[in-house]
Amino acid sequence: MPYFFRYFIFSSVAIVSSILSVQANSTPAVRVGEAQPWQRGIQKPLYCEADAPFRQQISSHVSAELTWLLPAGSRVKKGELLAKQNDFYLKRQLAQLDANAKAAHANYVYSLNEYERLSKLDEKGAVSSSELQQHKRDYQTASEQNKIYAEQFRLVEHQLNNLTHRAPADGVVLSLFGEPGQWVGEGESILVFLPADQQEVTCRVALELYQQFNQFKDVKLSLADGTELFLDRDAGLVSSQDQTINLHLKFKNNRPENFFIGQRYVVDVSMAASNLTKVPYDALTINNNEYYVWRVGQDNKVSKVVAQIIDTDKNYSVIQGELQAGDKVVVKGKLALKDDTEVTINSQVKL
């Protein structure tokens, strides 16, 4: 073999051996970031709207003319006048019943006295038994008639007292069913009233999120302005279509001044949790629906830490896992890493 070819082969083998030797002795170069502390717990926004469990109907107790009522949208305090109906006919009816009741009572007293008088005569045999029984029936009938008139009087008096409709609580007049001058029948609605203390915030929440937050036990709920709420009740029924559940929130103290039914609100829900850190977004790796990061130990060896994503931003993610603030995590050069792989840190990024 010519000298040139022997030299070429020898040189090639030497170069390849040198490269393999370097590769065998080198460590992967990585870029790292530092896990930062996260003290705000687990946070999520809920998209909700102002609502009320019911609207209170203000109805007429008797057929009567509407003489006055507040316009829709009026905000009132408890006891303020909402509507008024004409009392002329009921006053006349009450006066007539009063006269009838007095006459019935007088008739009852007379019949009773007459029966007692004849009873004494009956002891002497001075009155027939049939006549005595007739007077007994008369006083008993008068007694029943007296009760009937008294009950009718109380009924009309109650109707008369309820021709004036007042706010049962602080609240707002939502809508009207009549106008001044209109006759409203017995049992018909006059207006719809919304008590302020019944107003709430309703949120439709994914069941998974509801369970993640331990059914909203020991959580903090607040609006953007800091108004605090609490979970009053859940709907007790999960939608089979999208696996969501309705939550009904009440205000801890005072509700916002401008609180309108149907208005949309964002409610922030937060819950204290341990093992929360903030890491660069590029530190996360996903494999088979499992998220993890590579942590670099003091010996420059990496270990895989499984993580659950709590929140994300453009530059970072909040994760829950066995990671501590100050730990270094790999953000670049993750491709060939395995547990206990020793790495060389090229540079470090900052959040």
ABEGO torsion letter per residue (X at the ends): XBAAAAAAAAAAAAAAAAAAAAAAABBBBBBBBBBBBBAAEBBBBBBBBBBBABBBBBBBABBBBBABBBBBGBBBBBGBBABBBBAAAAAAAAAAAAAAAAAAAAAAAAAAAAAAAAAAAAAAGABBAAAAAAAAAAAAAAAAAAAAAAAAAAAAAAAAAAABBBBABBEBBABBABBBGBBBBBGBBABBBBBAAABBBBBBBBAAAAAAAGGGBGBBBBBAAGBBBBBABBAGBBBAAAGBBBBBBBBABBBBABBBBGBBBBBBBBBBBBGBBBBBAAABBBBGGBBBBBBBBAAGBBBBBBBBBABBBAABBBBBBBBBBGBBBBABGAAABBBGBBBBBABBBBX
